[in-house]
Amino acid sequence: MQFLLLIYDQEKRWTALSKAEQDAETKEYGAFGQEFAGTIKGGNALMPTMTAKTVRVRGSEKLITDGPFAETKEQLGGYYLVEARDAAEAASIAAKIPWARFGSIEVRPIMTFSN
């Protein structure tokens, strides 16, 4: 079964870190990636929320606004797509993501559709 592990943290925390601290956290992500190399099916870090656009369509009107869709204390910073036996295993993997110590990791099962 596949799960999306959504990584949330405060962007301000990351930008306040020194280059050495950012490099150290980046190395932790490298170690995480090596540990779960067979389990991780994909993933990416995301650019800061100031680069985001939110698109809504209401009737025939397309509305595009700058930034994320909601005001939050934590921002979506990236994700991993993983293969796990069940939600408990996916949560165990999520607990090893470095930013789980500072923010939160949302674990969501991937919905599959049959033709």
Biopython code that builds the backbone (N, CA, C, O; Angstrom):
import numpy as np
from Bio.PDB.StructureBuilder import StructureBuilder

atoms = [
    (1, "MET", "N", (0.852, -1.172, 0.000)),
    (1, "MET", "CA", (0.000, 0.000, 0.000)),
    (1, "MET", "C", (0.900, 1.239, 0.000)),
    (1, "MET", "O", (1.952, 1.257, 0.640)),
    (2, "GLN", "N", (0.474, 2.259, -0.719)),
    (2, "GLN", "CA", (1.274, 3.483, -0.765)),
    (2, "GLN", "C", (0.691, 4.564, 0.138)),
    (2, "GLN", "O", (-0.523, 4.689, 0.302)),
    (3, "PHE", "N", (1.611, 5.345, 0.721)),
    (3, "PHE", "CA", (1.244, 6.449, 1.611)),
    (3, "PHE", "C", (2.038, 7.683, 1.210)),
    (3, "PHE", "O", (3.196, 7.585, 0.803)),
    (4, "LEU", "N", (1.402, 8.844, 1.329)),
    (4, "LEU", "CA", (2.090, 10.117, 1.142)),
    (4, "LEU", "C", (2.413, 10.660, 2.524)),
    (4, "LEU", "O", (1.530, 10.798, 3.370)),
    (5, "LEU", "N", (3.677, 10.966, 2.743)),
    (5, "LEU", "CA", (4.132, 11.542, 4.013)),
    (5, "LEU", "C", (4.387, 13.024, 3.764)),
    (5, "LEU", "O", (5.384, 13.393, 3.142)),
    (6, "LEU", "N", (3.494, 13.862, 4.246)),
    (6, "LEU", "CA", (3.556, 15.312, 4.020)),
    (6, "LEU", "C", (4.320, 15.963, 5.170)),
    (6, "LEU", "O", (3.959, 15.799, 6.335)),
    (7, "ILE", "N", (5.365, 16.693, 4.839)),
    (7, "ILE", "CA", (6.286, 17.245, 5.828)),
    (7, "ILE", "C", (5.946, 18.719, 6.079)),
    (7, "ILE", "O", (6.031, 19.547, 5.172)),
    (8, "TYR", "N", (5.564, 19.031, 7.307)),
    (8, "TYR", "CA", (5.219, 20.401, 7.685)),
    (8, "TYR", "C", (6.227, 20.928, 8.701)),
    (8, "TYR", "O", (6.621, 20.223, 9.630)),
    (9, "ASP", "N", (6.629, 22.156, 8.510)),
    (9, "ASP", "CA", (7.519, 22.833, 9.457)),
    (9, "ASP", "C", (7.322, 24.330, 9.261)),
    (9, "ASP", "O", (6.652, 24.757, 8.321)),
    (10, "GLN", "N", (7.895, 25.107, 10.133)),
    (10, "GLN", "CA", (7.827, 26.553, 9.990)),
    (10, "GLN", "C", (8.970, 27.013, 9.087)),
    (10, "GLN", "O", (10.142, 26.805, 9.403)),
    (11, "GLU", "N", (8.623, 27.634, 7.969)),
    (11, "GLU", "CA", (9.652, 28.115, 7.048)),
    (11, "GLU", "C", (10.641, 29.034, 7.751)),
    (11, "GLU", "O", (11.834, 29.013, 7.448)),
    (12, "LYS", "N", (10.157, 29.833, 8.680)),
    (12, "LYS", "CA", (11.026, 30.774, 9.392)),
    (12, "LYS", "C", (12.099, 30.043, 10.189)),
    (12, "LYS", "O", (13.207, 30.557, 10.339)),
    (13, "ARG", "N", (11.793, 28.859, 10.700)),
    (13, "ARG", "CA", (12.792, 28.087, 11.446)),
    (13, "ARG", "C", (13.944, 27.727, 10.528)),
    (13, "ARG", "O", (15.110, 27.888, 10.890)),
    (14, "TRP", "N", (13.616, 27.237, 9.334)),
    (14, "TRP", "CA", (14.657, 26.824, 8.373)),
    (14, "TRP", "C", (15.511, 28.012, 7.943)),
    (14, "TRP", "O", (16.738, 27.913, 7.922)),
    (15, "THR", "N", (14.884, 29.124, 7.601)),
    (15, "THR", "CA", (15.639, 30.279, 7.108)),
    (15, "THR", "C", (16.476, 30.924, 8.208)),
    (15, "THR", "O", (17.442, 31.627, 7.914)),
    (16, "ALA", "N", (16.119, 30.694, 9.475)),
    (16, "ALA", "CA", (16.888, 31.259, 10.584)),
    (16, "ALA", "C", (18.133, 30.416, 10.906)),
    (16, "ALA", "O", (19.000, 30.862, 11.657)),
    (17, "LEU", "N", (18.224, 29.214, 10.349)),
    (17, "LEU", "CA", (19.376, 28.354, 10.619)),
    (17, "LEU", "C", (20.608, 28.869, 9.887)),
    (17, "LEU", "O", (20.511, 29.481, 8.823)),
    (18, "SER", "N", (21.750, 28.610, 10.475)),
    (18, "SER", "CA", (23.008, 28.937, 9.790)),
    (18, "SER", "C", (23.206, 27.954, 8.639)),
    (18, "SER", "O", (22.527, 26.929, 8.572)),
    (19, "LYS", "N", (24.123, 28.260, 7.745)),
    (19, "LYS", "CA", (24.439, 27.361, 6.624)),
    (19, "LYS", "C", (24.877, 25.998, 7.153)),
    (19, "LYS", "O", (24.480, 24.969, 6.606)),
    (20, "ALA", "N", (25.679, 25.977, 8.197)),
    (20, "ALA", "CA", (26.151, 24.722, 8.797)),
    (20, "ALA", "C", (24.980, 23.906, 9.349)),
    (20, "ALA", "O", (24.940, 22.686, 9.186)),
    (21, "GLU", "N", (24.030, 24.575, 10.001)),
    (21, "GLU", "CA", (22.858, 23.876, 10.535)),
    (21, "GLU", "C", (21.977, 23.334, 9.414)),
    (21, "GLU", "O", (21.465, 22.219, 9.511)),
    (22, "GLN", "N", (21.797, 24.122, 8.344)),
    (22, "GLN", "CA", (21.033, 23.640, 7.190)),
    (22, "GLN", "C", (21.720, 22.436, 6.557)),
    (22, "GLN", "O", (21.061, 21.462, 6.195)),
    (23, "ASP", "N", (23.043, 22.500, 6.424)),
    (23, "ASP", "CA", (23.802, 21.382, 5.853)),
    (23, "ASP", "C", (23.651, 20.130, 6.713)),
    (23, "ASP", "O", (23.520, 19.027, 6.181)),
    (24, "ALA", "N", (23.668, 20.291, 8.041)),
    (24, "ALA", "CA", (23.524, 19.152, 8.946)),
    (24, "ALA", "C", (22.147, 18.498, 8.781)),
    (24, "ALA", "O", (22.043, 17.272, 8.747)),
    (25, "GLU", "N", (21.096, 19.310, 8.678)),
    (25, "GLU", "CA", (19.757, 18.751, 8.484)),
    (25, "GLU", "C", (19.638, 18.087, 7.116)),
    (25, "GLU", "O", (18.986, 17.052, 6.981)),
    (26, "THR", "N", (20.259, 18.674, 6.114)),
    (26, "THR", "CA", (20.240, 18.082, 4.779)),
    (26, "THR", "C", (20.913, 16.711, 4.793)),
    (26, "THR", "O", (20.449, 15.785, 4.129)),
    (27, "LYS", "N", (22.001, 16.579, 5.544)),
    (27, "LYS", "CA", (22.674, 15.277, 5.682)),
    (27, "LYS", "C", (21.764, 14.264, 6.364)),
    (27, "LYS", "O", (21.781, 13.084, 6.013)),
    (28, "GLU", "N", (20.972, 14.711, 7.334)),
    (28, "GLU", "CA", (20.022, 13.806, 7.993)),
    (28, "GLU", "C", (19.012, 13.270, 6.980)),
    (28, "GLU", "O", (18.646, 12.095, 7.023)),
    (29, "TYR", "N", (18.564, 14.135, 6.073)),
    (29, "TYR", "CA", (17.637, 13.693, 5.034)),
    (29, "TYR", "C", (18.307, 12.686, 4.103)),
    (29, "TYR", "O", (17.667, 11.737, 3.649)),
    (30, "GLY", "N", (19.588, 12.888, 3.818)),
    (30, "GLY", "CA", (20.325, 11.923, 3.008)),
    (30, "GLY", "C", (20.375, 10.565, 3.679)),
    (30, "GLY", "O", (20.190, 9.539, 3.025)),
    (31, "ALA", "N", (20.625, 10.551, 4.989)),
    (31, "ALA", "CA", (20.666, 9.297, 5.750)),
    (31, "ALA", "C", (19.286, 8.631, 5.764)),
    (31, "ALA", "O", (19.180, 7.413, 5.628)),
    (32, "PHE", "N", (18.236, 9.432, 5.928)),
    (32, "PHE", "CA", (16.873, 8.899, 5.889)),
    (32, "PHE", "C", (16.604, 8.258, 4.525)),
    (32, "PHE", "O", (16.049, 7.162, 4.447)),
    (33, "GLY", "N", (16.999, 8.942, 3.461)),
    (33, "GLY", "CA", (16.804, 8.426, 2.107)),
    (33, "GLY", "C", (17.535, 7.112, 1.884)),
    (33, "GLY", "O", (17.011, 6.217, 1.220)),
    (34, "GLN", "N", (18.730, 6.986, 2.426)),
    (34, "GLN", "CA", (19.483, 5.738, 2.293)),
    (34, "GLN", "C", (18.824, 4.619, 3.093)),
    (34, "GLN", "O", (18.734, 3.488, 2.614)),
    (35, "GLU", "N", (18.367, 4.919, 4.297)),
    (35, "GLU", "CA", (17.742, 3.899, 5.138)),
    (35, "GLU", "C", (16.482, 3.325, 4.500)),
    (35, "GLU", "O", (16.208, 2.132, 4.629)),
    (36, "PHE", "N", (15.718, 4.166, 3.816)),
    (36, "PHE", "CA", (14.442, 3.734, 3.242)),
    (36, "PHE", "C", (14.466, 3.731, 1.716)),
    (36, "PHE", "O", (13.435, 3.934, 1.075)),
    (37, "ALA", "N", (15.643, 3.501, 1.136)),
    (37, "ALA", "CA", (15.804, 3.553, -0.321)),
    (37, "ALA", "C", (14.817, 2.646, -1.054)),
    (37, "ALA", "O", (14.301, 3.050, -2.095)),
    (38, "GLY", "N", (14.534, 1.452, -0.567)),
    (38, "GLY", "CA", (13.610, 0.544, -1.237)),
    (38, "GLY", "C", (12.154, 0.865, -0.980)),
    (38, "GLY", "O", (11.273, 0.408, -1.710)),
    (39, "THR", "N", (11.898, 1.640, 0.044)),
    (39, "THR", "CA", (10.537, 1.977, 0.456)),
    (39, "THR", "C", (10.052, 3.272, -0.182)),
    (39, "THR", "O", (8.873, 3.406, -0.512)),
    (40, "ILE", "N", (10.972, 4.232, -0.354)),
    (40, "ILE", "CA", (10.606, 5.536, -0.925)),
    (40, "ILE", "C", (10.399, 5.381, -2.426)),
    (40, "ILE", "O", (11.292, 4.929, -3.143)),
    (41, "LYS", "N", (9.221, 5.758, -2.890)),
    (41, "LYS", "CA", (8.878, 5.682, -4.311)),
    (41, "LYS", "C", (9.006, 7.032, -5.006)),
    (41, "LYS", "O", (9.004, 7.100, -6.236)),
    (42, "GLY", "N", (9.114, 8.091, -4.239)),
    (42, "GLY", "CA", (9.265, 9.437, -4.791)),
    (42, "GLY", "C", (9.244, 10.450, -3.666)),
    (42, "GLY", "O", (8.955, 10.117, -2.517)),
    (43, "GLY", "N", (9.549, 11.671, -4.001)),
    (43, "GLY", "CA", (9.520, 12.737, -3.007)),
    (43, "GLY", "C", (10.248, 13.955, -3.516)),
    (43, "GLY", "O", (11.083, 13.875, -4.417)),
    (44, "ASN", "N", (9.918, 15.078, -2.928)),
    (44, "ASN", "CA", (10.555, 16.340, -3.290)),
    (44, "ASN", "C", (10.430, 17.326, -2.146)),
    (44, "ASN", "O", (9.496, 17.264, -1.347)),
    (45, "ALA", "N", (11.392, 18.238, -2.084)),
    (45, "ALA", "CA", (11.265, 19.414, -1.235)),
    (45, "ALA", "C", (10.528, 20.461, -2.062)),
    (45, "ALA", "O", (10.632, 20.475, -3.289)),
    (46, "LEU", "N", (9.799, 21.319, -1.404)),
    (46, "LEU", "CA", (9.040, 22.357, -2.098)),
    (46, "LEU", "C", (9.665, 23.728, -1.878)),
    (46, "LEU", "O", (10.271, 23.986, -0.838)),
    (47, "MET", "N", (9.513, 24.595, -2.860)),
    (47, "MET", "CA", (9.960, 25.979, -2.727)),
    (47, "MET", "C", (9.099, 26.655, -1.648)),
    (47, "MET", "O", (8.023, 26.152, -1.328)),
    (48, "PRO", "N", (9.551, 27.783, -1.082)),
    (48, "PRO", "CA", (8.793, 28.468, -0.027)),
    (48, "PRO", "C", (7.380, 28.855, -0.481)),
    (48, "PRO", "O", (7.110, 28.996, -1.674)),
    (49, "THR", "N", (6.492, 29.023, 0.498)),
    (49, "THR", "CA", (5.094, 29.326, 0.202)),
    (49, "THR", "C", (4.925, 30.630, -0.571)),
    (49, "THR", "O", (3.935, 30.797, -1.283)),
    (50, "MET", "N", (5.873, 31.556, -0.444)),
    (50, "MET", "CA", (5.747, 32.819, -1.191)),
    (50, "MET", "C", (5.795, 32.592, -2.700)),
    (50, "MET", "O", (5.414, 33.478, -3.465)),
    (51, "THR", "N", (6.256, 31.423, -3.141)),
    (51, "THR", "CA", (6.302, 31.114, -4.575)),
    (51, "THR", "C", (5.032, 30.402, -5.044)),
    (51, "THR", "O", (4.861, 30.169, -6.241)),
    (52, "ALA", "N", (4.141, 30.056, -4.112)),
    (52, "ALA", "CA", (2.944, 29.269, -4.444)),
    (52, "ALA", "C", (1.848, 30.131, -5.054)),
    (52, "ALA", "O", (1.791, 31.344, -4.851)),
    (53, "LYS", "N", (1.000, 29.480, -5.791)),
    (53, "LYS", "CA", (-0.238, 30.065, -6.311)),
    (53, "LYS", "C", (-1.362, 29.107, -5.927)),
    (53, "LYS", "O", (-1.166, 27.891, -5.923)),
    (54, "THR", "N", (-2.527, 29.643, -5.607)),
    (54, "THR", "CA", (-3.702, 28.827, -5.328)),
    (54, "THR", "C", (-4.734, 29.120, -6.408)),
    (54, "THR", "O", (-5.050, 30.276, -6.686)),
    (55, "VAL", "N", (-5.248, 28.067, -7.006)),
    (55, "VAL", "CA", (-6.215, 28.193, -8.099)),
    (55, "VAL", "C", (-7.559, 27.649, -7.632)),
    (55, "VAL", "O", (-7.645, 26.552, -7.080)),
    (56, "ARG", "N", (-8.597, 28.429, -7.862)),
    (56, "ARG", "CA", (-9.976, 28.014, -7.592)),
    (56, "ARG", "C", (-10.802, 28.333, -8.823)),
    (56, "ARG", "O", (-10.564, 29.338, -9.493)),
    (57, "VAL", "N", (-11.764, 27.489, -9.122)),
    (57, "VAL", "CA", (-12.708, 27.772, -10.203)),
    (57, "VAL", "C", (-14.096, 27.796, -9.583)),
    (57, "VAL", "O", (-14.526, 26.824, -8.962)),
    (58, "ARG", "N", (-14.780, 28.895, -9.752)),
    (58, "ARG", "CA", (-16.140, 29.057, -9.240)),
    (58, "ARG", "C", (-17.030, 29.405, -10.422)),
    (58, "ARG", "O", (-16.944, 30.501, -10.975)),
    (59, "GLY", "N", (-17.884, 28.463, -10.804)),
    (59, "GLY", "CA", (-18.677, 28.651, -12.007)),
    (59, "GLY", "C", (-17.736, 28.643, -13.195)),
    (59, "GLY", "O", (-17.014, 27.671, -13.417)),
    (60, "SER", "N", (-17.742, 29.720, -13.956)),
    (60, "SER", "CA", (-16.825, 29.825, -15.091)),
    (60, "SER", "C", (-15.654, 30.761, -14.792)),
    (60, "SER", "O", (-14.851, 31.064, -15.674)),
    (61, "GLU", "N", (-15.566, 31.215, -13.539)),
    (61, "GLU", "CA", (-14.515, 32.155, -13.176)),
    (61, "GLU", "C", (-13.328, 31.443, -12.534)),
    (61, "GLU", "O", (-13.483, 30.692, -11.571)),
    (62, "LYS", "N", (-12.147, 31.689, -13.082)),
    (62, "LYS", "CA", (-10.904, 31.145, -12.533)),
    (62, "LYS", "C", (-10.281, 32.200, -11.631)),
    (62, "LYS", "O", (-10.041, 33.329, -12.061)),
    (63, "LEU", "N", (-10.021, 31.833, -10.381)),
    (63, "LEU", "CA", (-9.428, 32.744, -9.409)),
    (63, "LEU", "C", (-8.037, 32.232, -9.052)),
    (63, "LEU", "O", (-7.885, 31.088, -8.623)),
    (64, "ILE", "N", (-7.028, 33.073, -9.226)),
    (64, "ILE", "CA", (-5.664, 32.703, -8.882)),
    (64, "ILE", "C", (-5.145, 33.702, -7.862)),
    (64, "ILE", "O", (-5.138, 34.909, -8.103)),
    (65, "THR", "N", (-4.710, 33.182, -6.719)),
    (65, "THR", "CA", (-4.171, 34.049, -5.676)),
    (65, "THR", "C", (-2.751, 33.616, -5.344)),
    (65, "THR", "O", (-2.382, 32.457, -5.532)),
    (66, "ASP", "N", (-1.967, 34.554, -4.851)),
    (66, "ASP", "CA", (-0.605, 34.245, -4.446)),
    (66, "ASP", "C", (-0.618, 33.525, -3.111)),
    (66, "ASP", "O", (-1.456, 33.797, -2.251)),
    (67, "GLY", "N", (0.310, 32.613, -2.949)),
    (67, "GLY", "CA", (0.513, 31.942, -1.674)),
    (67, "GLY", "C", (-0.332, 30.701, -1.502)),
    (67, "GLY", "O", (-1.096, 30.316, -2.388)),
    (68, "PRO", "N", (-0.178, 30.079, -0.340)),
    (68, "PRO", "CA", (-0.923, 28.858, -0.045)),
    (68, "PRO", "C", (-2.392, 29.174, 0.212)),
    (68, "PRO", "O", (-2.775, 30.336, 0.350)),
    (69, "PHE", "N", (-3.208, 28.125, 0.273)),
    (69, "PHE", "CA", (-4.645, 28.317, 0.383)),
    (69, "PHE", "C", (-5.119, 28.745, 1.760)),
    (69, "PHE", "O", (-6.236, 29.245, 1.891)),
    (70, "ALA", "N", (-4.302, 28.562, 2.793)),
    (70, "ALA", "CA", (-4.746, 28.883, 4.149)),
    (70, "ALA", "C", (-3.601, 29.460, 4.966)),
    (70, "ALA", "O", (-2.433, 29.167, 4.709)),
    (71, "GLU", "N", (-3.939, 30.270, 5.936)),
    (71, "GLU", "CA", (-2.951, 30.768, 6.887)),
    (71, "GLU", "C", (-2.707, 29.679, 7.922)),
    (71, "GLU", "O", (-3.646, 29.197, 8.556)),
    (72, "THR", "N", (-1.469, 29.297, 8.091)),
    (72, "THR", "CA", (-1.126, 28.270, 9.065)),
    (72, "THR", "C", (0.177, 28.638, 9.758)),
    (72, "THR", "O", (0.933, 29.478, 9.271)),
    (73, "LYS", "N", (0.430, 28.017, 10.876)),
    (73, "LYS", "CA", (1.695, 28.228, 11.574)),
    (73, "LYS", "C", (2.799, 27.391, 10.954)),
    (73, "LYS", "O", (3.971, 27.763, 11.001)),
    (74, "GLU", "N", (2.417, 26.241, 10.365)),
    (74, "GLU", "CA", (3.377, 25.373, 9.697)),
    (74, "GLU", "C", (3.028, 25.327, 8.218)),
    (74, "GLU", "O", (1.863, 25.435, 7.837)),
    (75, "GLN", "N", (4.055, 25.165, 7.391)),
    (75, "GLN", "CA", (3.852, 25.135, 5.959)),
    (75, "GLN", "C", (4.295, 23.771, 5.413)),
    (75, "GLN", "O", (5.189, 23.128, 5.964)),
    (76, "LEU", "N", (3.656, 23.348, 4.331)),
    (76, "LEU", "CA", (4.049, 22.118, 3.659)),
    (76, "LEU", "C", (5.397, 22.357, 3.001)),
    (76, "LEU", "O", (5.531, 23.225, 2.138)),
    (77, "GLY", "N", (6.397, 21.583, 3.412)),
    (77, "GLY", "CA", (7.750, 21.796, 2.920)),
    (77, "GLY", "C", (8.233, 20.730, 1.962)),
    (77, "GLY", "O", (9.239, 20.923, 1.278)),
    (78, "GLY", "N", (7.536, 19.612, 1.901)),
    (78, "GLY", "CA", (7.945, 18.534, 1.016)),
    (78, "GLY", "C", (7.145, 17.286, 1.306)),
    (78, "GLY", "O", (6.227, 17.297, 2.125)),
    (79, "TYR", "N", (7.499, 16.212, 0.628)),
    (79, "TYR", "CA", (6.758, 14.974, 0.801)),
    (79, "TYR", "C", (7.606, 13.789, 0.361)),
    (79, "TYR", "O", (8.576, 13.933, -0.383)),
    (80, "TYR", "N", (7.213, 12.620, 0.841)),
    (80, "TYR", "CA", (7.725, 11.346, 0.362)),
    (80, "TYR", "C", (6.532, 10.476, 0.007)),
    (80, "TYR", "O", (5.516, 10.494, 0.703)),
    (81, "LEU", "N", (6.650, 9.729, -1.055)),
    (81, "LEU", "CA", (5.692, 8.689, -1.398)),
    (81, "LEU", "C", (6.377, 7.381, -1.032)),
    (81, "LEU", "O", (7.444, 7.067, -1.560)),
    (82, "VAL", "N", (5.762, 6.610, -0.122)),
    (82, "VAL", "CA", (6.397, 5.383, 0.357)),
    (82, "VAL", "C", (5.462, 4.189, 0.187)),
    (82, "VAL", "O", (4.242, 4.330, 0.102)),
    (83, "GLU", "N", (6.067, 3.031, 0.142)),
    (83, "GLU", "CA", (5.346, 1.763, 0.140)),
    (83, "GLU", "C", (5.446, 1.203, 1.554)),
    (83, "GLU", "O", (6.546, 1.092, 2.095)),
    (84, "ALA", "N", (4.309, 0.846, 2.162)),
    (84, "ALA", "CA", (4.295, 0.294, 3.519)),
    (84, "ALA", "C", (3.193, -0.755, 3.627)),
    (84, "ALA", "O", (2.222, -0.721, 2.871)),
    (85, "ARG", "N", (3.343, -1.678, 4.561)),
    (85, "ARG", "CA", (2.335, -2.726, 4.769)),
    (85, "ARG", "C", (0.999, -2.141, 5.198)),
    (85, "ARG", "O", (-0.062, -2.576, 4.751)),
    (86, "ASP", "N", (1.076, -1.131, 6.087)),
    (86, "ASP", "CA", (-0.140, -0.552, 6.649)),
    (86, "ASP", "C", (0.174, 0.840, 7.206)),
    (86, "ASP", "O", (1.308, 1.313, 7.130)),
    (87, "ALA", "N", (-0.853, 1.483, 7.766)),
    (87, "ALA", "CA", (-0.685, 2.843, 8.291)),
    (87, "ALA", "C", (0.299, 2.884, 9.454)),
    (87, "ALA", "O", (1.012, 3.872, 9.626)),
    (88, "ALA", "N", (0.345, 1.826, 10.252)),
    (88, "ALA", "CA", (1.280, 1.801, 11.381)),
    (88, "ALA", "C", (2.725, 1.807, 10.897)),
    (88, "ALA", "O", (3.563, 2.512, 11.459)),
    (89, "GLU", "N", (3.023, 1.028, 9.859)),
    (89, "GLU", "CA", (4.380, 1.025, 9.325)),
    (89, "GLU", "C", (4.707, 2.377, 8.693)),
    (89, "GLU", "O", (5.817, 2.884, 8.854)),
    (90, "ALA", "N", (3.745, 2.962, 7.975)),
    (90, "ALA", "CA", (3.961, 4.276, 7.368)),
    (90, "ALA", "C", (4.236, 5.329, 8.439)),
    (90, "ALA", "O", (5.086, 6.200, 8.248)),
    (91, "ALA", "N", (3.523, 5.254, 9.564)),
    (91, "ALA", "CA", (3.742, 6.202, 10.662)),
    (91, "ALA", "C", (5.123, 6.005, 11.290)),
    (91, "ALA", "O", (5.759, 6.974, 11.705)),
    (92, "SER", "N", (5.583, 4.769, 11.361)),
    (92, "SER", "CA", (6.926, 4.504, 11.892)),
    (92, "SER", "C", (7.999, 5.109, 10.990)),
    (92, "SER", "O", (8.994, 5.653, 11.469)),
    (93, "ILE", "N", (7.785, 5.009, 9.692)),
    (93, "ILE", "CA", (8.713, 5.627, 8.738)),
    (93, "ILE", "C", (8.672, 7.150, 8.899)),
    (93, "ILE", "O", (9.712, 7.807, 8.947)),
    (94, "ALA", "N", (7.458, 7.699, 8.982)),
    (94, "ALA", "CA", (7.285, 9.150, 9.124)),
    (94, "ALA", "C", (7.995, 9.680, 10.365)),
    (94, "ALA", "O", (8.531, 10.788, 10.347)),
    (95, "ALA", "N", (8.002, 8.905, 11.431)),
    (95, "ALA", "CA", (8.636, 9.333, 12.680)),
    (95, "ALA", "C", (10.144, 9.498, 12.529)),
    (95, "ALA", "O", (10.773, 10.172, 13.346)),
    (96, "LYS", "N", (10.733, 8.896, 11.503)),
    (96, "LYS", "CA", (12.175, 9.001, 11.286)),
    (96, "LYS", "C", (12.548, 10.159, 10.352)),
    (96, "LYS", "O", (13.732, 10.425, 10.149)),
    (97, "ILE", "N", (11.562, 10.842, 9.787)),
    (97, "ILE", "CA", (11.852, 12.012, 8.952)),
    (97, "ILE", "C", (12.399, 13.102, 9.869)),
    (97, "ILE", "O", (11.775, 13.426, 10.880)),
    (98, "PRO", "N", (13.558, 13.674, 9.531)),
    (98, "PRO", "CA", (14.194, 14.635, 10.445)),
    (98, "PRO", "C", (13.290, 15.756, 10.953)),
    (98, "PRO", "O", (13.363, 16.098, 12.133)),
    (99, "TRP", "N", (12.458, 16.328, 10.124)),
    (99, "TRP", "CA", (11.655, 17.468, 10.568)),
    (99, "TRP", "C", (10.478, 17.058, 11.449)),
    (99, "TRP", "O", (9.746, 17.927, 11.922)),
    (100, "ALA", "N", (10.274, 15.771, 11.682)),
    (100, "ALA", "CA", (9.246, 15.363, 12.633)),
    (100, "ALA", "C", (9.580, 15.917, 14.023)),
    (100, "ALA", "O", (8.688, 16.082, 14.855)),
    (101, "ARG", "N", (10.860, 16.202, 14.274)),
    (101, "ARG", "CA", (11.282, 16.762, 15.564)),
    (101, "ARG", "C", (10.843, 18.215, 15.733)),
    (101, "ARG", "O", (10.714, 18.689, 16.862)),
    (102, "PHE", "N", (10.615, 18.922, 14.641)),
    (102, "PHE", "CA", (10.327, 20.360, 14.710)),
    (102, "PHE", "C", (8.903, 20.697, 14.297)),
    (102, "PHE", "O", (8.300, 21.623, 14.839)),
    (103, "GLY", "N", (8.365, 19.951, 13.344)),
    (103, "GLY", "CA", (7.036, 20.218, 12.806)),
    (103, "GLY", "C", (6.166, 18.996, 12.956)),
    (103, "GLY", "O", (6.054, 18.434, 14.045)),
    (104, "SER", "N", (5.544, 18.579, 11.859)),
    (104, "SER", "CA", (4.692, 17.400, 11.889)),
    (104, "SER", "C", (4.720, 16.724, 10.525)),
    (104, "SER", "O", (5.013, 17.351, 9.507)),
    (105, "ILE", "N", (4.413, 15.447, 10.530)),
    (105, "ILE", "CA", (4.355, 14.664, 9.305)),
    (105, "ILE", "C", (2.941, 14.097, 9.200)),
    (105, "ILE", "O", (2.507, 13.340, 10.068)),
    (106, "GLU", "N", (2.235, 14.458, 8.153)),
    (106, "GLU", "CA", (0.902, 13.920, 7.916)),
    (106, "GLU", "C", (1.044, 12.656, 7.072)),
    (106, "GLU", "O", (1.713, 12.666, 6.039)),
    (107, "VAL", "N", (0.422, 11.583, 7.508)),
    (107, "VAL", "CA", (0.482, 10.298, 6.810)),
    (107, "VAL", "C", (-0.880, 10.058, 6.162)),
    (107, "VAL", "O", (-1.892, 9.933, 6.852)),
    (108, "ARG", "N", (-0.893, 9.994, 4.821)),
    (108, "ARG", "CA", (-2.155, 9.822, 4.092)),
    (108, "ARG", "C", (-2.062, 8.647, 3.138)),
    (108, "ARG", "O", (-1.154, 8.601, 2.308)),
    (109, "PRO", "N", (-2.999, 7.677, 3.238)),
    (109, "PRO", "CA", (-3.006, 6.581, 2.276)),
    (109, "PRO", "C", (-3.361, 7.106, 0.884)),
    (109, "PRO", "O", (-4.145, 8.043, 0.726)),
    (110, "ILE", "N", (-2.764, 6.477, -0.102)),
    (110, "ILE", "CA", (-3.069, 6.827, -1.496)),
    (110, "ILE", "C", (-4.332, 6.064, -1.910)),
    (110, "ILE", "O", (-4.431, 4.854, -1.711)),
    (111, "MET", "N", (-5.270, 6.771, -2.474)),
    (111, "MET", "CA", (-6.513, 6.163, -2.936)),
    (111, "MET", "C", (-6.275, 5.551, -4.313)),
    (111, "MET", "O", (-5.680, 6.180, -5.188)),
    (112, "THR", "N", (-6.735, 4.347, -4.492)),
    (112, "THR", "CA", (-6.612, 3.709, -5.806)),
    (112, "THR", "C", (-8.008, 3.504, -6.392)),
    (112, "THR", "O", (-8.974, 3.259, -5.670)),
    (113, "PHE", "N", (-8.085, 3.608, -7.692)),
    (113, "PHE", "CA", (-9.339, 3.439, -8.403)),
    (113, "PHE", "C", (-9.223, 2.292, -9.374)),
    (113, "PHE", "O", (-8.184, 2.112, -10.009)),
    (114, "SER", "N", (-10.274, 1.520, -9.495)),
    (114, "SER", "CA", (-10.266, 0.452, -10.497)),
    (114, "SER", "C", (-10.973, 0.963, -11.738)),
    (114, "SER", "O", (-11.852, 1.821, -11.655)),
    (115, "ASN", "N", (-10.589, 0.437, -12.881)),
    (115, "ASN", "CA", (-11.179, 0.896, -14.157)),
    (115, "ASN", "C", (-12.531, 0.279, -14.380)),
    (115, "ASN", "O", (-13.173, 0.547, -15.395)),
]
sb = StructureBuilder()
sb.init_structure("model")
sb.init_model(0)
sb.init_chain("A")
sb.init_seg("    ")
for serial, (resi, resn, name, xyz) in enumerate(atoms, 1):
    if name == "N":
        sb.init_residue(resn, " ", resi, " ")
    sb.init_atom(name, np.array(xyz, "f"), 0.0, 1.0, " ", f" {name:<3s}", serial, name[0])
structure = sb.get_structure()
